[in-house]
Amino acid sequence: MINWLLAITPPLSLLLATILLLRPWVLTRFGARFQYGLWLTVPLLLTLLSLPMGLPATADMETYRVTLGKLSQQASEIDWLGGGYWLGLLTCLGLLLHSLIQLAKLLRSASPLPAQGRLKLLSSNDTLSPFVLGFLSPTVVLPSGFMHKTPNEEKNLILAHELGHWQRGDLHLNLLAISLVCLCWFNPLCLLAYRSFRQDQELACDAAVTAGLTQAERIAYGRALIGHATQVARNWQPLSHHYGDKHTMKQRLMQLKRQHGFSRSSLLLPLVLTAGLGIWSQAPAIAGEKQAAPHPVMRVEPTYPMQAAKDKVEGSIQARFDIGKDGKVSNVSIIKSEPAGVFDQAAIAALNQWQYEPKAKKGMMVQLDFRLAPPAPGAAPKAPQAADLPDVAHLAAPAAPEEVEIVVVTGGGH
């Protein structure tokens, strides 16, 4: 997980910085809907960076022998980086959960109003601005007295704006965006981009709602914006949309005067450029050059499973994993296990603590042979005897490191 985040951070930061720097020019030259469409390049890039795009490469698979007398050395270092990341992630999730609890409390106290078509309406004393929510069906929560105090023309435009958010899937995109912010909470560009992304949602929705309106109707829409300019949310609600955000009101009013034509095909060029950035970032994996298998600089021996030792069971596993730029192992998976499932957990737990030279490599493969005792020098292999079995009661005691028999086997990797 940490290695994946470290790998995607440079290209993701480059893309976000480019969008943020070009944003004022794009809004002026191409309009709000084009600017909002540019944010689609972010999930496209993340998808490309997450795909296993490497071609099959020839690599060596090393084989290590694990005997009953060998013990797992405990990791002496504390993963402060990983601990700090997970603490930050849990904090973000806690804030998100708190906002959802507040929203649920507001909905429980809201009063139903007559629906307008497929649009469900609620009235609440706890909100100062209309907002839309709902992933399967749209619901608009209105301030108390909104239906009576707001002129019909302005009221219909506001409801059309909120319904437009839902019809375009903005609420669903908000869930994707807030998930990325939580995952990359340490990256300030993600926080800045999220704020601009939400503002661009409002600008694009304004442009879509007013695209076919007359001049008089646009003026009425502007009056509705001004009338709700001071109406702000009392609670942070990242998955809903409040109509009156005073921080973007001036920009929204100015953007109403800059209606631009919009074509989805115009987004083809930035999407292609983003795809090129993703492929370029994956270049080391795509090259698939033949390389000698790297050797671990720190190897933690698996613990021979206690039940397998009592049952005198031997076996082997073949595992595949990735090496990050920091040399740490990630994405460990068992591709072959004999007997099935007996040694898998012990192998995974140990491999996750291995350390290599700081050089990224995907598709590393190793084989771990679990044997009850090391072979005698120069002796032919024989079936293990009960007398050869070390005392299981001493498994918890520290043991001096022993020599490791390494057999290099030619195999395939990614």
Summary of the structure (lengths in Angstrom):
residues: 414
radius of gyration: 29.7
end to end distance: 19.1
largest distance: 97.4
contacts: 1189
relative contact order: 0.18
helix: 47%
strand: 18%
